Amino acid sequence: MHIGNYFWAIKPLFDMALDKNNDVYVFLPDLHSLTSVHDAETLKKNKQRMLKEFFALMPENTNITVYEQSKIKDINNITWILNSVTPLSMMLRAHSYKDAKNKWIDINMAVFNYPILMASDIIAYDFDIVPVGKDQKQHLEFARDIAGNFNKTYKTDIFKLPEAKIDEKVMTIPWIDGRKMSKSYDNHISIFDSPKDLKKKIMKIVTGSETLEEPKDPEKCNVFALIKLFATQEKQDEIAKKYREWWYWYGHAKLELLDLILKYFEKAREKYEEYSKNYDLIEKKLEKWNAKMNKIATEKYEELKKITGLE
């Protein structure tokens, strides 16, 4: 998990969960990972790592339910039903499909049908709001369209049409090369990297070409854009003032960024080590939450069978 993931998707969920009136649900999309991961040991390792990272970041005493997609036995049954009301033309417009096609990747059907399974993940549970990054908005729109197609076809209102929640302030987080932070660009920073690796990546961030003596504009600097994610307003103002001093260099700003990131995630990094030693703490919680979400999905599938004539 990199800091782009955290600010685009994870933190908005946590912020919602801090409101006790909200129930927040997060799932591990291990079925989705089969689009590209075709090695059992790699998949198991990745799942454990992601769960340890998420549980380490998750705040205490909130209404958050975490579950595994592959443990929901009827999610693929629901997906097959949704396949039957999803036009081919819609799937041909999907960003995931177009991106793979543009890269000349050998496209498997899991990549092609990815948005339909994603729609099932959302509408099977009648979620009201789905926090997404701007680049993921299409998937949420597809979920709404697929739900609407089913409701119209079968003259029912069984599926709720969820709303997207997009935080415009963090929809694009720059990284080393100034582009959007992404694993596909290999320009991301993992939250749980060692301090040494964090520093190595931060020192590679592209900056301006001003000399040490020249004043620098913090608002045009990729380093400062990242600093604003982690620093208080008072700290931001302090660092911005330094940018305009003759003695302050981009290297100084990068070291301040490193310190801010380590402090921001200090408790999470400690919890990560704890879960690495006691993974069974996660497994016990997952077992309970998987059962809870499995029951809800099965109830939805039983309704769908009646509506479609399968029962």
N, C-alpha and C positions, 0 to 999 in steps of 0.2 A: 504494500500500500504506500503510495507516495503522497506528498502534501497536496497535490492537485486533487486526488481522490478524496482526501480528507475534507478540503474546503468546498469542493463541488457537491459531494454527496453525503458524506458521513456527518460532518458538523451540523448541516441543516436538520438532519434527523435528530441529533442530540438536542439541538435548540428546541425543536418541536416537543421532544420528550420531557423537557424541563417544565412544560405546562402540564400539570397533573390531569387536565381535561382531555389530553391526547393519549391515545394508545398508538405506539409506534412499532412497526414490524420490519425486520431486516432478515433477508435470507441469503444463504451462501449459494450462488448460482453454479453448482458443480455440474449440472446437466449442460448448461451453456458452455462450460469449459471444454466439453467434448468436441466442440467445433474445431479446436486446434491442438488440444493435449491428447496424445494417443499413446501414452505410457502410464501404466498403472501406478508405479512407484512415484513418478513425478506428480501425478494428480493427487495422490494421498499426501505427499509432502506439502504441496501447495495449499491444500485444504487446511491442514493443520496450522500452517504458517498464517494463513489469512484469518482463521478463527482466533488464534492467539493474539494477533494484532488488533482485531476488532474488540475482543473482550478486554484487552489492555486499555484501549481508548474509551470504552463505554463508561459513562458516568454511573455512579451508584444510585440506587433508590429512584429509578425512573421506570415508566411503564413501557419498557422495550422487550419485545419478544424476538429471539433469534432462532432461526430454524434452517434446516438443510433442504434444498430443493429436491434432491434425489430421494429423500425420505417421504415425500408426499406421493403416495402410491397412485392417486388418480389424476395427477397433474397432466400426465401425457394423454390420458383418456379425454380430459377436457380439451386439450390442445387439438386432438384429432377432430373433435366436434367443431372446434373453431376453424380448422382447416377447410371444412366443408362450406363455410360462408365467407371465406377470404378470397378476393379476386387475385388472380395471377398478376394483374397490372399493378396492384398495390405492392406486392413483393418485389417486383422489378424496380420499384422506386426506392427501395430500402437502402439507406446509407451503407449498412454493413455489407450488403451484396455488391453495391456499386464500388465500394472501396476495394473489396477483394478482386473484383473484375478489373479495375484499373491497375492493380498491382500484378495482374496476370497470375494470381494465386489459383491453384486447382480448387475450385469451389465445391464443397460437399453440400449435401442437402440440409445438414444441420445449420450451416451458415445461411443458406437460402431461407429456411423456415424459422430462423432465430427470432424475428419479431413476433411470430404467432405464439411461440412458447412464452416469450416475454409478456405478451398480452394475457395469457393464462395466469402467469405469476401474479398479475395485478388484479384482473377482474374476477378471478375465482374467489377472492376474499372481500369484494366490495369496498376496497380502499377508497377513501375520499380524495386524498392528496398524495402525489408522488413527487418528491423533490428530485429534480433532474438538472444536469448541466444543459446549456443551450444546445450543445451538439447531440444530446440525447432526447431532445424534445420530440423528434419525429417518432421515436418508439412509443412514446406516450400517446401521441396523436393516432398512431396505428391501433393501439389498444382501444382507444375510444371508438375508432371507426369499426373495428372488428366487433366490439360489443354492440355497437349500434346496428351493424349488419345482422347480427344474430337476433337481436330484439325485433327488428323489422321483419325479418324472414319468418320468424315463428310467432309474431304478434304477441310479444311478451315484454316484460320489463325486468326480467331476471338479472340482467347485468347493469350495474351502476356505471356511469361514465365518469371516470376520475379526472381530477384537475391537476395540471402541472404546477409545481412551485419552483420558480427559477430565481436565484439570487444574482441579480445583474452585476453586483459588485465583484463577484469572484468567478464569473463565467469563463474568463480566460486568465490563467495564471502563467506568466512567463517563466522560462527557465534558462538553462545554460546558453542556448543560442537565440533567445528572445522569442522563439515560437511557443505555442501552447505546450504545457508540460504533458508528456505522453510517453508511455513505455515504447510505443511504436517508433518514436523519434529517438529513443534512448537518451533522453535529456531530462529525466526525472530524478527526484531525490526521494529515497525510501525513508519513511519516518523512523524506522528502527535500524538504520545503518549505524555502524560504529562511528564515534566522533571523528576518527581518522578519515573514514570514507566520506563522511558528510563534508568535512573541510575540503577534501580533494575535489568534490563536485562543485561546492560553492565557489572555490577559487577559479573555476573555469567559466563562470558566468560572464557573458559578453557585456562589456561596458563601453563608455565613450572613450575618446582618444585624447582628452584634455591632459595637459601636463599637471604636475603636482601643484604648481603655483596658481593655476587657473581655477576660478570658481566653477562649480558643477551644479547642474539643475537636477535635484532629486526626483522631480516628477517625470524626468525623461530617462530614468535609470532603472534597469531591470532589477538590480539589487534592492533598491528602495521600494519597488513595487512589492517585493517579497517581504521586506521588513514591515510594511504596513499591515501584513496579515498577522503578525505576531506581537507587534509593539503597541503599547498604550498610546493614546493621542499625545500625552506629555513626552513620551520617549520618541515618538515620530518627530515632533517639533524640535526636540533636542538634536536628533541626528540630521534633520533637514538643515538646521542652522550650521552644523559642522560641514555639510556639503559645500557651503559657500565660503568656507575658510581656506586660506592658501595652503595650509599644512595637511588638510584632510584628503586622503587618497581613496580610490575605490577599494583598495585592499583593506583599508580600515573598516569600510562599510561591510565588506564581506565577513570580516571577523566578528563584527557586531551581529550580523545576521546569524552566523553559526551559534553564537552565545544565546541569542533569542530563541532559536529553534530548540536547542538543548534544554533550555529552561522551560519552554512551553510544553514540551513532551516529557519532562523529567519523570513525573509520576507514572505516565503510560509506559515508559521504558522500564521502570522498576517492576510494574505489574506484568509486563511481557516476560521478564526473567522468571517471575513467580509462576506464571502459567506454563512456561517451558519445563519447569521442574515438576509441576502438578497438573498435567493436562487433563486428568480425570475430573477436575473441578469444572472444566468446560463440558465434558461429555455428559455429566450428570444433568446439567442445565439443559443441554440440547435434547436429551432424551425426553424430558418433560415437555419442552416447547414443540418438538417435532410431533409428539402425540396430539397436542392441542391443535396445531395447524393442519394435521392430517385429517382430523375429525371434521373441521370446517370445510375442507376441500371435498371430502367424500360426500358430505351433505349437499354441496353444490352440484356434484356430479349426479347424485341420485335425482335431483330436481331436473337436471338436463336430460337424463334418460327418459323421464316421463314426457317432457316437452317435445323431444325429438321422435318419440315412438320407439325408442330402444327398450322400453319397459312398459 
